[in-house]
Each structure stands twice: as structure tokens, then as C-alpha cells.
Amino acid sequence: AQSVTQLDSQVPVFEEAPVELRCNYSSSVSVYLFWYVQYPNQGLQLLLKYLSGSTLVKGINGFEAEFNKSQTSFHLRKPSVHISDTAEYFCAVSDLVNQAGTALIFGKGTTLSVSS
Amino acid sequence: DGGITQSPKYLFRKEGQNVTLSCEQNLNHDAMYWYRQDPGQGLRLIYYSQIVNDFQKGDIAEGYSVSREKKESFPLTVTSAQKNPTAFYLCASSMTQGVTEAFFGQGTRLTVV
């Protein structure tokens, strides 16, 4: 079964600084990867996804991620963060569950805290 | 507007009582999912359904039950057998399983006292 590791549980940064949130997945023949954002007491919103094609994926709110097959990574980046980017970020992979069907498997999340 | 509606947003129950969380979607999605979220644990899959009248256990199905009698609805029952039911519960749906993105509801925070 696939697994997702988010390497940092918390990432504090100052406003307008660049940020990278790291995500590694376990190897698979084919993989579909996602980044979601969650604001307090709300559901998850899709930031971006990698299904195939270009390894650099651009998403909403100025975020982008790079799929690196050799390093089994899918790190999320933003060149300049805003206070409003403060939220929890989840990396997810599509995987077969209990040999019966597929669902998204999530990492434990990274809390991004942006301060002025 | 299309979307996923979870109700209620907050739910309090006494220990030993069963409770049912509602999830309705009008996106015409075939697949629906229930996740449990605890601080520092990420989202863990409870149950998922690929089609009406069919569903499969996820990683933490013990103490939970679901039904899928209609395409639009996927209610989750938290039974008294669930040892630690206090958590944030998220329902999601997708056009097909896994490969396409999942759309999430706003969540239900269940507190058992």
C-alpha cells in the first residue's frame, strides 16, 4: 500500500518569504498526487494535482509543486507567502485500499504559520 | 451551487449512544468517502463507496457503519463500539475513484461526553 510522509509538521515563515512544504510518497508504478489546504474548522480545498505530463504543476493561490519520480517527492512551493496562507496543508496519493478500490491516502499534514 | 453538505456542523452526544452524520452531494459523483481527522494524525479513511448499494471498509472502519441507498447520500453512523469517537469527520466525493480529485464537505465536529 502507498504511504505519504510529510516531513515537517510545522513550518513558520515570515510574510513575503519563500516556502517549501515537503512530501514524499512510497514508490509505485504509477502515482497520482495531490495537495490540499485546510483552513480552521473547514473542509479541504484542492490546491493542485499531478496525474501525468509536465512534472511542474501550478495550482491556485500562487502555489506550485514538482513531481520527482527518482526521489519519490512532490514538494509544494510558493515564492512569496501572505498572512492569508496560514493553514494546514495535506499531501495525498491515490492508492488501492484493501484490494477493493482506490481512495486518496493522506499525509499527517503540515501547519504553515505566516507572521508579519 | 453544486457541492457537498455535511450536517450538523457540531454534534454532541453522550457516551454509549449511536449517532448518524449526514452527507449529501449534488455533484452527480459516483464515489463517496468518509474520513476521520484527529490533531497530528492527518485524515484516515473510514469507509468509501464506489456505487449505490456498495461500500468498502477503509483503514479504520471498526465502530462505524455506512449505507449508500442513493447516489446523493452517504450517511455515517458512529456506534457505541467506537472507543474514541470524538473527532472531526469529513465527507468527500469524486467523479471516479481516486484518480480524480476529491471534493470535501465542511466537516462535522463530533464530541462525545
Chai-1 contact restraints between the chains, C-beta under 6 A:
chainA,res_idxA,chainB,res_idxB,connection_type,confidence,min_distance_angstrom,max_distance_angstrom,comment,restraint_id
A,Y32,B,V99,contact,1.0,0.0,6.0,A-B,restraint_1
A,Q42,B,Q106,contact,1.0,0.0,6.0,A-B,restraint_2
A,G43,B,L90,contact,1.0,0.0,6.0,A-B,restraint_3
A,G43,B,F104,contact,1.0,0.0,6.0,A-B,restraint_4
A,G43,B,G105,contact,1.0,0.0,6.0,A-B,restraint_5
A,G43,B,Q106,contact,1.0,0.0,6.0,A-B,restraint_6
A,G43,B,G107,contact,1.0,0.0,6.0,A-B,restraint_7
A,L44,B,F104,contact,1.0,0.0,6.0,A-B,restraint_8
A,L46,B,E101,contact,1.0,0.0,6.0,A-B,restraint_9
A,K49,B,E101,contact,1.0,0.0,6.0,A-B,restraint_10
A,S94,B,G98,contact,1.0,0.0,6.0,A-B,restraint_11
A,S94,B,V99,contact,1.0,0.0,6.0,A-B,restraint_12
A,A100,B,Q56,contact,1.0,0.0,6.0,A-B,restraint_13
A,G101,B,Q50,contact,1.0,0.0,6.0,A-B,restraint_14
A,G101,B,Q56,contact,1.0,0.0,6.0,A-B,restraint_15
A,G101,B,Q97,contact,1.0,0.0,6.0,A-B,restraint_16
A,T102,B,Q97,contact,1.0,0.0,6.0,A-B,restraint_17
A,T102,B,G98,contact,1.0,0.0,6.0,A-B,restraint_18
A,A103,B,Y33,contact,1.0,0.0,6.0,A-B,restraint_19
A,A103,B,L45,contact,1.0,0.0,6.0,A-B,restraint_20
A,A103,B,Y48,contact,1.0,0.0,6.0,A-B,restraint_21
A,A103,B,G98,contact,1.0,0.0,6.0,A-B,restraint_22
A,L104,B,A102,contact,1.0,0.0,6.0,A-B,restraint_23
A,F106,B,G42,contact,1.0,0.0,6.0,A-B,restraint_24
A,F106,B,L43,contact,1.0,0.0,6.0,A-B,restraint_25
A,G107,B,G42,contact,1.0,0.0,6.0,A-B,restraint_26
A,K108,B,G42,contact,1.0,0.0,6.0,A-B,restraint_27
A,G109,B,G42,contact,1.0,0.0,6.0,A-B,restraint_28
